[in-house]
Amino acid sequence: MKLRRLPMMAVCSALLASPLAMADSTQLNLSAHAQREVANDQISASFYIQQSHSQPAALADKLNKATAQGLALGKGYSRVQLTSGSYNTWPNYDKNGKITGWQGRAEIQLKSRDFTQASELIAKLQQNLLLQGLQFGLSDEARRAAEQSMLPEAIANLKTQADTAARALGKTVVNIKELDIGSQAPNFRPPLMMMKAAIGASADNAVSQPDLQPGQTQLQLQVSGKVELK
């Protein structure tokens, strides 16, 4: 086979046009974030009733009546959402494995952005149900608004990191080639009062309204990207 020789001028031109002959470039993977304390605007609570009976049908009737009564109370509060939760029944056994009775548990879930209505309804529900847990958080609307307001700050922080790195390397920022945006799990600080609220109804079946202190949630918006330097 006869080898073909390229003219020297063509070889030099090819080298000058290749990436190896171009100015050296550097790519950095950087990340930055913005952080905010956002006032909680939503309350969630879980109520339950647990009963026992020798007959499963009678047990189910007691549970159904108690939850129906609780859900009916919620109809008077237009800004509070009440829904049915988990519902379970199980047998009790003696030492010989024989069924001696039945137990059951039914739950009701509460969610609202109106703390005044929620506080009043919680007190009424506690007259016949036990409060399993109560927590505050951010609604989807509040979370989206907070993340949108943090986005310019997070991107500006990323650009500052890129400029600082470029100066340290004696280069300049050419372009941010990729950008990923994501929020981290919120850091929730539960109020201490929620632990006291779980004691349930008093002896005379009258329950005062809980003093709701929703507190704040710490949100963090993370951005990461590839930065090209020359």
WOZIKA-V437487 format. One line per field, one symbol per residue. ss: DSSP state (~ for helix, > for strand, _ for the rest). A space follows every 50 residues. Layout:
ss->???
This chain:
ss->_______~~~~~~~~~~_~~~____>>>>>>>>>>>>>>__>>>>>>>>> >>>__~~~~~~~~~~~~~~~~~~~_____>>>>>>>>>>>>>>_____>> >>>>>>>>>>>>__~~~~~~~~~~~____>>>>>>>>__~~~~~~~~~~~ ~~~~~~~~~~~~~~~~~~~___>>>>>>>>>>>___>>____~~~~~~~_ _______________>>>>>>>>>>>>>>_
